[in-house]
């Protein structure tokens, strides 16, 4: 216990002075009202950046018949790492909807003639930050609100948490551990040891990915979420765009990371694909101001399905090219 207290003091002393206790809860709509106790050093933010980002889809009807299309675009939320200042849609959506995970989407009803195309999207102004959570096992509680536990520990088609392979991993890695943070770290370390990054333009479920030994950022997320949920740790994902070069920069690959729920802390970011090539736990409780979240979700959204930027419903054959264009980061 003394050793952990010393570590906590050293971390606090190492905080950037312009970020110490920088919550701004009203601005980021960060609701912690369900927590029994929130440590004053829950997280710190620093290196604020003002960004202008455009997201747009170019949708083309590749069929020989007219296409009736229902389009859903994720609307970026305000989160601890980002504050949405303004958003403009082009064109204006037909309506704004909210899915079962609380994620807002812009809904469009489109009709395209054969070979016709249309561009839809938004332009956003926001502030984004580096964010680091100070994670100490003795500060993690054990009370998980029932609504969070029910929604974010249940099974989904890409997780298959009741699969014998998933259950066996959890038993061997975390069965005797009671602290949720330590359990989450052990499962994180298992994924890091057993997966390597590979991009193949398709998504497989967690047991398949873990048996195969490689996967994309989305598949890393499915694997880790499955293990966490099987171990009783609420988990979901956050999808967005990453600034790999200075603006102007076009991102057509996008990125997904995990959020785990720890009592007394709330939702904590975990990005294992970064931990593969930086430091082993660098992105456990951290992500940089080069990441901008487009949405959060727990599984197959009624509007976005398993995607994390946009989703289209039509019987016609469509081609959709998605781009996030970073115009400013200063």
C-alpha positions in Angstrom: 0.0 0.0 0.0 2.9 2.4 0.9 4.5 1.7 -2.4 1.3 2.5 -4.4 0.9 5.7 -2.4 4.5 6.8 -3.3 3.7 6.0 -7.0 0.6 8.1 -6.8 2.5 11.1 -5.4 5.2 10.8 -8.1 2.5 10.7 -10.9 0.8 13.8 -9.5 4.1 15.6 -9.4 4.8 14.6 -13.0 1.5 16.1 -14.2 1.7 19.0 -16.7 1.0 22.2 -14.8 -1.6 23.4 -17.3 -3.5 20.2 -17.1 -3.7 19.5 -13.3 -7.3 18.8 -12.2 -8.5 20.2 -15.6 -12.0 18.6 -15.6 -14.3 21.2 -17.2 -17.2 18.7 -16.6 -20.0 21.0 -17.9 -18.2 21.6 -21.2 -17.5 18.0 -21.9 -20.8 16.6 -20.6 -19.0 14.1 -18.5 -21.6 12.6 -16.1 -20.2 10.9 -13.0 -23.3 11.3 -10.9 -23.7 7.5 -10.4 -20.3 7.2 -8.8 -20.1 6.8 -5.1 -16.7 8.5 -4.9 -14.6 10.2 -7.6 -10.9 10.7 -6.8 -9.8 14.4 -7.4 -7.0 13.0 -9.7 -9.3 10.9 -11.8 -7.5 12.1 -15.0 -5.7 15.1 -16.3 -5.7 16.7 -19.7 -3.1 18.8 -21.5 -1.9 20.1 -24.8 -5.3 21.4 -26.0 -5.7 21.5 -29.8 -8.4 23.3 -31.8 -9.4 21.2 -34.7 -11.5 21.5 -37.8 -12.4 18.1 -39.3 -14.6 17.2 -42.3 -16.2 13.8 -42.6 -17.8 12.8 -45.8 -19.1 9.7 -47.7 -19.3 9.6 -51.4 -22.1 7.2 -52.1 -22.5 5.7 -55.6 -25.3 3.5 -57.0 -23.5 0.8 -58.9 -26.7 -1.1 -59.7 -28.8 -1.0 -62.9 -31.9 0.0 -60.9 -32.7 3.1 -58.9 -31.5 2.8 -55.3 -33.6 3.8 -52.3 -31.1 4.3 -49.5 -31.3 4.9 -45.8 -28.0 6.4 -44.6 -26.8 6.7 -41.0 -23.8 9.0 -40.1 -22.4 8.9 -36.6 -22.5 12.3 -34.9 -19.3 12.8 -32.8 -20.0 13.2 -29.0 -18.4 15.4 -26.4 -16.2 13.1 -24.2 -13.5 13.6 -21.6 -10.9 13.9 -24.5 -12.9 16.1 -26.8 -15.3 19.0 -26.7 -17.6 19.6 -29.7 -17.9 23.3 -30.4 -19.9 23.4 -33.6 -21.1 21.0 -36.3 -22.5 21.7 -39.8 -24.1 19.0 -42.0 -24.0 19.0 -45.8 -26.7 18.3 -46.7 -28.9 18.7 -43.6 -30.1 15.2 -42.4 -33.8 14.2 -42.5 -33.7 13.5 -38.8 -31.4 12.9 -35.8 -31.8 9.6 -34.1 -30.2 7.9 -31.0 -29.4 4.2 -30.8 -29.6 1.9 -27.8 -26.1 2.9 -26.7 -26.9 6.6 -26.6 -25.0 7.3 -29.8 -26.6 10.0 -32.0 -26.8 9.5 -35.7 -27.8 11.7 -38.7 -30.3 9.9 -40.8 -30.8 10.5 -44.6 -33.4 9.1 -47.0 -31.7 9.0 -50.4 -32.7 8.0 -53.9 -30.0 7.5 -56.6 -30.4 6.7 -60.2 -28.1 4.0 -61.7 -24.5 5.3 -61.7 -25.5 8.4 -59.8 -23.5 9.5 -56.7 -23.9 11.9 -53.8 -21.7 13.3 -51.1 -23.0 13.6 -47.5 -21.2 14.5 -44.4 -20.4 17.2 -41.8 -17.8 19.7 -40.8 -16.9 20.0 -37.1 -15.0 22.4 -34.8 -13.7 20.9 -31.6 -11.1 20.9 -28.9 -9.1 17.7 -28.3 -6.6 16.8 -25.6 -4.1 14.4 -24.5 -5.7 12.5 -21.6 -4.2 10.2 -19.0 -6.0 8.4 -16.2 -4.2 7.7 -13.0 -5.1 4.0 -12.4 -4.4 2.6 -8.9 -5.9 -0.8 -7.9 -6.8 0.3 -4.3 -8.9 3.2 -5.8 -11.0 0.9 -7.9 -14.4 0.1 -6.4 -16.6 -2.9 -6.9 -20.1 -1.3 -7.5 -21.1 -1.4 -11.2 -24.4 0.3 -11.9 -27.0 -2.3 -13.0 -27.7 -0.6 -16.4 -24.0 -0.5 -17.3 -23.5 -4.1 -16.2 -26.5 -5.4 -18.1 -25.7 -3.6 -21.3 -21.9 -3.9 -21.5 -21.3 -7.5 -20.2 -23.9 -9.2 -22.4 -22.9 -11.3 -25.4 -22.8 -10.2 -29.0 -22.2 -12.0 -32.3 -18.6 -10.6 -32.6 -17.7 -11.4 -29.0 -19.1 -14.9 -28.3 -18.2 -14.7 -24.6 -19.7 -18.1 -23.8 -17.4 -19.8 -26.4 -15.3 -22.5 -24.5 -12.1 -20.9 -25.9 -13.0 -17.5 -24.4 -14.0 -19.0 -21.1 -10.9 -21.1 -20.9 -8.6 -18.0 -21.4 -10.5 -16.1 -18.7 -10.2 -19.0 -16.2 -6.5 -19.4 -16.8 -5.6 -15.7 -16.7 -8.0 -14.0 -14.3 -10.1 -16.5 -12.4 -8.4 -15.9 -9.1 -8.2 -12.1 -9.4 -10.9 -10.0 -7.7 -9.6 -6.4 -8.5 -11.1 -5.3 -11.8 -8.1 -3.2 -12.8 -5.6 -5.9 -12.3 -7.9 -8.4 -14.0 -8.3 -6.0 -17.0 -4.5 -5.5 -17.2 -3.9 -9.3 -17.2 -6.4 -9.8 -20.0 -4.8 -6.9 -21.9 -1.4 -8.5 -21.6 -2.7 -11.8 -22.9 -4.1 -10.1 -26.0 -0.8 -8.2 -26.6 1.2 -11.4 -26.3 -1.0 -13.5 -28.6 -2.0 -11.1 -31.3 -0.1 -9.2 -34.0 -1.5 -6.5 -36.2 -2.9 -7.5 -39.7 -5.4 -5.7 -41.9 -7.4 -7.9 -44.3 -10.6 -5.8 -44.9 -12.9 -8.1 -42.9 -13.9 -8.6 -39.3 -13.9 -11.9 -37.5 -15.3 -12.7 -34.1 -13.2 -12.9 -30.9 -12.6 -16.7 -30.7 -11.5 -16.8 -34.4 -9.1 -13.9 -34.0 -7.5 -15.2 -30.8 -7.0 -18.7 -32.3 -5.6 -17.2 -35.5 -3.2 -14.9 -33.7 -3.6 -11.6 -35.7 -6.2 -9.0 -36.5 -7.0 -5.4 -37.2 -7.7 -2.7 -34.6 -11.4 -3.7 -34.7 -10.5 -7.3 -34.1 -8.2 -6.5 -31.3 -11.2 -4.7 -29.8 -13.6 -7.6 -30.3 -11.1 -10.0 -28.6 -10.4 -7.8 -25.6 -14.1 -6.8 -25.1 -15.0 -10.5 -25.2 -12.4 -11.4 -22.6 -13.4 -8.4 -20.4 -17.1 -9.1 -20.6 -16.6 -12.8 -19.9 -14.6 -11.8 -16.8 -17.4 -9.4 -15.6 -15.8 -6.2 -16.7 -18.1 -3.8 -18.7 -16.5 -3.0 -22.0 -17.4 -1.2 -25.2 -15.6 0.6 -28.1 -14.9 4.0 -29.4 -14.3 4.5 -33.1 -12.7 7.5 -34.8 -10.0 9.0 -36.9 -6.3 9.4 -36.1 -4.1 12.2 -37.4 -1.0 10.4 -38.7 0.5 13.5 -40.4 0.1 17.2 -40.0 -2.9 18.8 -41.7 -4.2 18.9 -44.3 -4.5 15.1 -43.9 -7.1 12.6 -45.2 -7.8 9.5 -43.2 -9.6 6.7 -45.0 -8.5 3.9 -42.6 -9.9 5.1 -39.3 -9.3 3.5 -35.9 -11.1 1.7 -33.0 -10.2 1.3 -29.3 -11.7 -0.2 -26.2 -13.3 1.5 -23.2 -13.6 -0.4 -20.0 -15.7 0.6 -17.0 -13.9 0.8 -13.6 -15.9 1.8 -10.5 -14.8 5.1 -9.1 -13.2 6.0 -12.5 -15.8 5.5 -15.2 -14.9 4.6 -18.8 -11.2 4.2 -19.4 -9.6 4.1 -22.8 -7.4 1.1 -23.7 -5.7 1.0 -27.1 -3.8 -2.3 -27.6 -2.7 -1.7 -31.2 -0.6 1.2 -29.9 0.7 -0.9 -27.0 2.0 -3.4 -29.6 4.7 -0.9 -30.9 5.2 1.7 -28.2 5.5 0.7 -24.5 3.6 -2.3 -23.2 1.0 -0.3 -21.2 1.5 3.1 -22.8 -2.1 3.3 -24.1 -3.8 1.7 -21.1 -5.7 4.7 -19.7 -4.3 7.1 -22.3 -4.8 8.4 -25.8 -3.4 11.4 -27.6 -4.8 14.6 -29.0 -4.3 13.1 -32.4 -7.3 10.9 -32.0 -10.9 12.2 -32.6 -13.8 10.0 -31.7 -16.7 9.7 -34.1 -18.8 7.5 -31.8 -19.0 5.0 -29.0 -20.9 1.7 -29.1 -21.3 -1.6 -27.4 -22.2 -3.9 -30.2 -24.5 -4.2 -33.2 -26.1 -0.7 -33.2 -29.6 -0.6 -34.6 -28.4 2.2 -36.9 -24.7 1.8 -37.3 -24.5 -2.0 -37.1 -20.8 -2.8 -36.3 -19.4 0.2 -38.1 -18.0 3.3 -36.4 -18.5 6.0 -38.9 -21.5 5.3 -41.2 -23.9 2.6 -42.3 -26.2 2.2 -45.3 -29.3 0.2 -46.0 -30.4 -0.6 -49.5 -31.2 -3.5 -51.8 -29.1 -1.9 -54.5 -25.4 -2.4 -55.0 -23.7 0.6 -53.4 -20.1 1.8 -53.3 -19.2 4.0 -50.3 -15.9 5.9 -49.9 -15.4 7.4 -46.5 -12.9 10.1 -45.6 -12.1 12.1 -42.5 -10.2 15.3 -43.6 -8.2 17.1 -40.9 -8.1 20.7 -41.9 -6.7 22.3 -38.6 -4.9 21.0 -35.6 -3.5 23.9 -33.7 
